[in-house]
C-alpha cells in the first residue's frame, strides 16, 4: 500500500482548467467564424437581393446556368430574358446572378 501511495504522490499534479476558460475559447471561435464566414455571406446575399429587386427592362443579366440575355419583362417571381434575336426564355428571378451591363461598358 505504501508503494502505491508513494507512486501517486510522486506524479506531478495535472493542472485543473476552470470551465470559464473553455467558454471563453468557444465564444472566441464563434466570433471569428461570424466575422470571417457568416457576416460576408449575409452581405453578399443582401447585395444579390437588391440586384434582383432593382431589375428593369433592358438590363443585361447572366443566369446561374451561364445564359446571357437582356431583360424583356419582369413579373413577381420570373423574368423573361431575350437571349438571341427573338428567342426569349422565362427564368426564375433567383437564377439571375449577375448584371454585366456595367462590365461591358468599361471595356
MODELLER restraints for C-alpha pairs under 7 A, 6 or more apart:
rsr = mdl.restraints
at = mdl.atoms
rsr.add(forms.Gaussian(group=physical.xy_distance, feature=features.Distance(at['CA:52:A'], at['CA:93:A']), mean=6.63, stdev=0.5))
rsr.add(forms.Gaussian(group=physical.xy_distance, feature=features.Distance(at['CA:56:A'], at['CA:71:A']), mean=6.91, stdev=0.5))
rsr.add(forms.Gaussian(group=physical.xy_distance, feature=features.Distance(at['CA:57:A'], at['CA:71:A']), mean=5.08, stdev=0.5))
rsr.add(forms.Gaussian(group=physical.xy_distance, feature=features.Distance(at['CA:57:A'], at['CA:72:A']), mean=5.26, stdev=0.5))
rsr.add(forms.Gaussian(group=physical.xy_distance, feature=features.Distance(at['CA:57:A'], at['CA:73:A']), mean=6.23, stdev=0.5))
rsr.add(forms.Gaussian(group=physical.xy_distance, feature=features.Distance(at['CA:58:A'], at['CA:70:A']), mean=5.63, stdev=0.5))
rsr.add(forms.Gaussian(group=physical.xy_distance, feature=features.Distance(at['CA:58:A'], at['CA:71:A']), mean=5.16, stdev=0.5))
rsr.add(forms.Gaussian(group=physical.xy_distance, feature=features.Distance(at['CA:58:A'], at['CA:72:A']), mean=6.34, stdev=0.5))
rsr.add(forms.Gaussian(group=physical.xy_distance, feature=features.Distance(at['CA:59:A'], at['CA:70:A']), mean=5.55, stdev=0.5))
rsr.add(forms.Gaussian(group=physical.xy_distance, feature=features.Distance(at['CA:59:A'], at['CA:71:A']), mean=5.34, stdev=0.5))
rsr.add(forms.Gaussian(group=physical.xy_distance, feature=features.Distance(at['CA:59:A'], at['CA:101:A']), mean=6.71, stdev=0.5))
rsr.add(forms.Gaussian(group=physical.xy_distance, feature=features.Distance(at['CA:60:A'], at['CA:69:A']), mean=5.77, stdev=0.5))
rsr.add(forms.Gaussian(group=physical.xy_distance, feature=features.Distance(at['CA:60:A'], at['CA:70:A']), mean=4.43, stdev=0.5))
rsr.add(forms.Gaussian(group=physical.xy_distance, feature=features.Distance(at['CA:60:A'], at['CA:71:A']), mean=6.37, stdev=0.5))
rsr.add(forms.Gaussian(group=physical.xy_distance, feature=features.Distance(at['CA:60:A'], at['CA:99:A']), mean=5.79, stdev=0.5))
rsr.add(forms.Gaussian(group=physical.xy_distance, feature=features.Distance(at['CA:60:A'], at['CA:100:A']), mean=5.79, stdev=0.5))
rsr.add(forms.Gaussian(group=physical.xy_distance, feature=features.Distance(at['CA:60:A'], at['CA:101:A']), mean=5.15, stdev=0.5))
rsr.add(forms.Gaussian(group=physical.xy_distance, feature=features.Distance(at['CA:61:A'], at['CA:68:A']), mean=5.91, stdev=0.5))
rsr.add(forms.Gaussian(group=physical.xy_distance, feature=features.Distance(at['CA:61:A'], at['CA:69:A']), mean=5.56, stdev=0.5))
rsr.add(forms.Gaussian(group=physical.xy_distance, feature=features.Distance(at['CA:61:A'], at['CA:70:A']), mean=6.07, stdev=0.5))
rsr.add(forms.Gaussian(group=physical.xy_distance, feature=features.Distance(at['CA:61:A'], at['CA:96:A']), mean=6.77, stdev=0.5))
rsr.add(forms.Gaussian(group=physical.xy_distance, feature=features.Distance(at['CA:61:A'], at['CA:98:A']), mean=5.61, stdev=0.5))
rsr.add(forms.Gaussian(group=physical.xy_distance, feature=features.Distance(at['CA:61:A'], at['CA:99:A']), mean=4.52, stdev=0.5))
rsr.add(forms.Gaussian(group=physical.xy_distance, feature=features.Distance(at['CA:61:A'], at['CA:100:A']), mean=5.84, stdev=0.5))
rsr.add(forms.Gaussian(group=physical.xy_distance, feature=features.Distance(at['CA:62:A'], at['CA:68:A']), mean=4.59, stdev=0.5))
rsr.add(forms.Gaussian(group=physical.xy_distance, feature=features.Distance(at['CA:62:A'], at['CA:69:A']), mean=6.45, stdev=0.5))
rsr.add(forms.Gaussian(group=physical.xy_distance, feature=features.Distance(at['CA:62:A'], at['CA:96:A']), mean=5.90, stdev=0.5))
rsr.add(forms.Gaussian(group=physical.xy_distance, feature=features.Distance(at['CA:62:A'], at['CA:97:A']), mean=6.06, stdev=0.5))
rsr.add(forms.Gaussian(group=physical.xy_distance, feature=features.Distance(at['CA:62:A'], at['CA:98:A']), mean=5.23, stdev=0.5))
rsr.add(forms.Gaussian(group=physical.xy_distance, feature=features.Distance(at['CA:62:A'], at['CA:99:A']), mean=6.46, stdev=0.5))
rsr.add(forms.Gaussian(group=physical.xy_distance, feature=features.Distance(at['CA:63:A'], at['CA:95:A']), mean=5.31, stdev=0.5))
rsr.add(forms.Gaussian(group=physical.xy_distance, feature=features.Distance(at['CA:63:A'], at['CA:96:A']), mean=4.32, stdev=0.5))
rsr.add(forms.Gaussian(group=physical.xy_distance, feature=features.Distance(at['CA:63:A'], at['CA:97:A']), mean=5.64, stdev=0.5))
rsr.add(forms.Gaussian(group=physical.xy_distance, feature=features.Distance(at['CA:64:A'], at['CA:95:A']), mean=5.16, stdev=0.5))
rsr.add(forms.Gaussian(group=physical.xy_distance, feature=features.Distance(at['CA:64:A'], at['CA:96:A']), mean=5.99, stdev=0.5))
rsr.add(forms.Gaussian(group=physical.xy_distance, feature=features.Distance(at['CA:64:A'], at['CA:97:A']), mean=5.85, stdev=0.5))
rsr.add(forms.Gaussian(group=physical.xy_distance, feature=features.Distance(at['CA:68:A'], at['CA:83:A']), mean=6.47, stdev=0.5))
rsr.add(forms.Gaussian(group=physical.xy_distance, feature=features.Distance(at['CA:69:A'], at['CA:81:A']), mean=5.54, stdev=0.5))
rsr.add(forms.Gaussian(group=physical.xy_distance, feature=features.Distance(at['CA:69:A'], at['CA:82:A']), mean=5.35, stdev=0.5))
rsr.add(forms.Gaussian(group=physical.xy_distance, feature=features.Distance(at['CA:69:A'], at['CA:83:A']), mean=4.50, stdev=0.5))
rsr.add(forms.Gaussian(group=physical.xy_distance, feature=features.Distance(at['CA:70:A'], at['CA:81:A']), mean=5.24, stdev=0.5))
rsr.add(forms.Gaussian(group=physical.xy_distance, feature=features.Distance(at['CA:70:A'], at['CA:82:A']), mean=5.12, stdev=0.5))
rsr.add(forms.Gaussian(group=physical.xy_distance, feature=features.Distance(at['CA:70:A'], at['CA:83:A']), mean=6.65, stdev=0.5))
rsr.add(forms.Gaussian(group=physical.xy_distance, feature=features.Distance(at['CA:71:A'], at['CA:79:A']), mean=6.92, stdev=0.5))
rsr.add(forms.Gaussian(group=physical.xy_distance, feature=features.Distance(at['CA:71:A'], at['CA:80:A']), mean=6.13, stdev=0.5))
rsr.add(forms.Gaussian(group=physical.xy_distance, feature=features.Distance(at['CA:71:A'], at['CA:81:A']), mean=4.46, stdev=0.5))
rsr.add(forms.Gaussian(group=physical.xy_distance, feature=features.Distance(at['CA:71:A'], at['CA:82:A']), mean=6.30, stdev=0.5))
rsr.add(forms.Gaussian(group=physical.xy_distance, feature=features.Distance(at['CA:72:A'], at['CA:80:A']), mean=5.47, stdev=0.5))
rsr.add(forms.Gaussian(group=physical.xy_distance, feature=features.Distance(at['CA:72:A'], at['CA:81:A']), mean=5.26, stdev=0.5))
rsr.add(forms.Gaussian(group=physical.xy_distance, feature=features.Distance(at['CA:72:A'], at['CA:82:A']), mean=6.10, stdev=0.5))
rsr.add(forms.Gaussian(group=physical.xy_distance, feature=features.Distance(at['CA:73:A'], at['CA:79:A']), mean=5.80, stdev=0.5))
rsr.add(forms.Gaussian(group=physical.xy_distance, feature=features.Distance(at['CA:73:A'], at['CA:80:A']), mean=4.93, stdev=0.5))
rsr.add(forms.Gaussian(group=physical.xy_distance, feature=features.Distance(at['CA:74:A'], at['CA:80:A']), mean=6.37, stdev=0.5))
rsr.add(forms.Gaussian(group=physical.xy_distance, feature=features.Distance(at['CA:77:A'], at['CA:92:A']), mean=5.93, stdev=0.5))
rsr.add(forms.Gaussian(group=physical.xy_distance, feature=features.Distance(at['CA:77:A'], at['CA:93:A']), mean=5.61, stdev=0.5))
rsr.add(forms.Gaussian(group=physical.xy_distance, feature=features.Distance(at['CA:78:A'], at['CA:90:A']), mean=6.53, stdev=0.5))
rsr.add(forms.Gaussian(group=physical.xy_distance, feature=features.Distance(at['CA:78:A'], at['CA:91:A']), mean=5.52, stdev=0.5))
rsr.add(forms.Gaussian(group=physical.xy_distance, feature=features.Distance(at['CA:78:A'], at['CA:92:A']), mean=4.31, stdev=0.5))
rsr.add(forms.Gaussian(group=physical.xy_distance, feature=features.Distance(at['CA:78:A'], at['CA:93:A']), mean=5.00, stdev=0.5))
rsr.add(forms.Gaussian(group=physical.xy_distance, feature=features.Distance(at['CA:79:A'], at['CA:90:A']), mean=5.58, stdev=0.5))
rsr.add(forms.Gaussian(group=physical.xy_distance, feature=features.Distance(at['CA:79:A'], at['CA:91:A']), mean=5.42, stdev=0.5))
rsr.add(forms.Gaussian(group=physical.xy_distance, feature=features.Distance(at['CA:79:A'], at['CA:92:A']), mean=6.18, stdev=0.5))
rsr.add(forms.Gaussian(group=physical.xy_distance, feature=features.Distance(at['CA:79:A'], at['CA:93:A']), mean=5.93, stdev=0.5))
rsr.add(forms.Gaussian(group=physical.xy_distance, feature=features.Distance(at['CA:80:A'], at['CA:88:A']), mean=6.46, stdev=0.5))
rsr.add(forms.Gaussian(group=physical.xy_distance, feature=features.Distance(at['CA:80:A'], at['CA:89:A']), mean=5.54, stdev=0.5))
rsr.add(forms.Gaussian(group=physical.xy_distance, feature=features.Distance(at['CA:80:A'], at['CA:90:A']), mean=4.31, stdev=0.5))
rsr.add(forms.Gaussian(group=physical.xy_distance, feature=features.Distance(at['CA:80:A'], at['CA:91:A']), mean=6.37, stdev=0.5))
rsr.add(forms.Gaussian(group=physical.xy_distance, feature=features.Distance(at['CA:81:A'], at['CA:88:A']), mean=5.47, stdev=0.5))
rsr.add(forms.Gaussian(group=physical.xy_distance, feature=features.Distance(at['CA:81:A'], at['CA:89:A']), mean=5.33, stdev=0.5))
rsr.add(forms.Gaussian(group=physical.xy_distance, feature=features.Distance(at['CA:81:A'], at['CA:90:A']), mean=6.31, stdev=0.5))
rsr.add(forms.Gaussian(group=physical.xy_distance, feature=features.Distance(at['CA:82:A'], at['CA:88:A']), mean=4.37, stdev=0.5))
rsr.add(forms.Gaussian(group=physical.xy_distance, feature=features.Distance(at['CA:82:A'], at['CA:89:A']), mean=6.50, stdev=0.5))
